[in-house]
């Protein structure tokens, strides 16, 4: 399983350097979108990595989307979804929180779903 994940990540690195990505996002995407990595501790005490994408310049009152990457709960990660997250941020002027949920088979169902749900609660439920 680890080898297929490694190949998936290598393919994404090539894709992010492609002419299609440059045409879609433009040459100066770093001037229009910033990203920041962080962690959220989920229900079983495990810190789950997430990446927050924000449009530049930063403004208040923007909609937030929690993004759960593709891969059938067993492939993918923050890097494989970089393009779609950057595209959505720059085109829709929203904030995206992309979740690096734990993958099967090492973490069986429903671990990944719980990880994403706990990040949704972290984003949308105010701390008392």
C-alpha positions as CSV (number, residue, x, y, z in Angstrom):
1,X,0.0,0.0,0.0
2,X,2.8,2.5,0.8
3,X,4.3,2.2,-2.7
4,X,1.0,3.1,-4.4
5,X,0.8,6.2,-2.1
6,X,4.3,7.2,-3.0
7,X,3.6,6.9,-6.7
8,X,0.4,8.9,-6.3
9,X,2.4,11.7,-4.6
10,X,5.1,11.7,-7.3
11,X,2.4,12.0,-10.0
12,X,1.0,15.0,-8.2
13,X,4.4,16.7,-8.1
14,X,4.6,16.4,-11.9
15,X,1.1,17.6,-12.3
16,X,1.6,20.7,-10.2
17,X,4.5,21.7,-12.6
18,X,2.4,21.1,-15.8
19,X,1.3,23.7,-18.3
20,X,-2.3,23.0,-17.4
21,X,-1.8,24.1,-13.8
22,X,0.1,27.2,-14.8
23,X,-2.7,28.1,-17.3
24,X,-5.4,27.5,-14.7
25,X,-3.8,29.2,-11.7
26,X,-1.6,31.7,-13.5
27,X,2.1,32.4,-12.8
28,X,1.5,34.5,-9.6
29,X,-0.7,32.2,-7.6
30,X,1.5,32.8,-4.5
31,X,0.5,36.5,-4.7
32,X,-3.2,35.5,-4.7
33,X,-3.3,32.5,-2.3
34,X,-1.4,31.7,0.9
35,X,-1.3,28.4,2.8
36,X,-0.5,27.5,6.4
37,X,-0.2,24.1,8.0
38,X,-1.5,23.3,11.4
39,X,-2.8,20.5,13.6
40,X,-6.1,19.7,15.3
41,X,-6.3,17.2,18.1
42,X,-9.2,14.8,17.4
43,X,-11.4,12.7,19.7
44,X,-8.8,10.0,20.4
45,X,-6.1,12.6,21.2
46,X,-4.2,12.3,17.9
47,X,-3.1,15.5,16.2
48,X,-4.3,15.6,12.6
49,X,-2.5,17.8,10.1
50,X,-4.5,20.3,8.1
51,X,-3.6,23.0,5.6
52,X,-5.5,26.3,5.5
53,X,-5.6,28.1,2.1
54,X,-6.6,31.8,2.2
55,X,-7.0,34.3,-0.6
56,X,-4.8,37.3,-0.6
57,X,-5.3,40.0,0.6
58,X,-6.8,38.5,3.7
59,X,-10.3,39.9,4.5
60,X,-12.8,39.0,7.2
61,X,-16.2,37.4,6.7
62,X,-15.2,34.9,4.0
63,X,-16.9,31.5,3.7
64,X,-15.0,28.5,4.9
65,X,-15.0,25.1,3.3
66,X,-13.6,21.9,5.0
67,X,-12.1,19.8,2.2
68,X,-11.8,16.1,2.5
69,X,-9.4,14.8,-0.2
70,X,-10.2,12.1,-2.7
71,X,-8.7,8.7,-2.6
72,X,-11.4,6.4,-1.1
73,X,-10.2,6.9,2.4
74,X,-7.0,5.0,1.6
75,X,-5.0,7.2,-0.9
76,X,-4.3,10.9,-1.2
77,X,-3.3,13.7,1.1
78,X,-2.7,17.4,1.4
79,X,-0.2,17.5,-1.5
80,X,-2.5,15.6,-3.9
81,X,-5.3,18.2,-3.5
82,X,-3.1,21.3,-3.7
83,X,-4.3,22.2,-7.2
84,X,-8.0,22.0,-6.5
85,X,-7.7,23.8,-3.2
86,X,-5.7,26.7,-4.8
87,X,-8.1,26.9,-7.7
88,X,-11.2,27.1,-5.5
89,X,-9.6,29.7,-3.2
90,X,-8.5,31.9,-6.1
91,X,-11.7,31.6,-8.2
92,X,-14.3,31.6,-5.4
93,X,-12.6,33.9,-2.8
94,X,-13.1,31.4,0.0
95,X,-11.0,29.9,2.8
96,X,-10.4,26.1,2.6
97,X,-9.3,23.9,5.4
98,X,-7.9,20.7,3.9
99,X,-7.8,17.7,6.2
100,X,-5.0,15.0,6.2
101,X,-7.3,12.4,7.7
102,X,-5.8,9.0,8.7
103,X,-5.9,6.4,5.9
104,X,-7.1,2.8,5.7
105,X,-6.1,0.1,6.0
106,X,-3.8,1.2,8.9
107,X,-6.7,3.1,10.3
108,X,-10.0,1.3,9.5
109,X,-13.4,2.8,9.0
110,X,-14.7,5.1,10.5
111,X,-11.4,6.7,11.6
112,X,-11.0,9.0,8.6
113,X,-14.6,10.1,8.8
114,X,-14.3,10.9,12.5
115,X,-11.1,12.9,11.7
116,X,-12.9,15.0,9.2
117,X,-15.9,15.5,11.4
118,X,-13.7,16.6,14.3
119,X,-12.0,19.2,12.1
120,X,-15.4,20.4,11.0
121,X,-16.4,20.9,14.6
122,X,-13.1,22.7,15.3
123,X,-13.7,25.1,12.4
124,X,-17.4,25.9,13.0
125,X,-18.1,25.4,16.7
126,X,-16.9,28.3,18.9
127,X,-14.9,27.5,22.0
128,X,-16.8,28.6,25.1
